[in-house]
Amino acid sequence: MNLQNVLSETGFTLEDVVKTSVFMTNLNHFGQMNDGYCHYFGNHHPARTTVQVAKLPRSAEIEIELVAIKRQLNQ
């Protein structure tokens, strides 16, 4: 998953994700997308919005945008 690489390169993990926006060109594939999404996020459930769009760059069928927050531990 490319998103994991981007997060890792900036010191974040999927556990730091608090919100996702999923853009799909065909909501008939929602079940397949959701299965993959759940596989990667596991028991972590960030807020999610999923919308159908007419077209995505590079003929992509799915685009996912993440918002991650690095939490500070109290010492």
Secondary structure by P-SEA (a helix, b strand, c coil): caaaaaaaaaccccccccbbbbbbccccaaaaaaaaaaaaacccccbbbbbbbccccccccbbbbbbbbbccccc
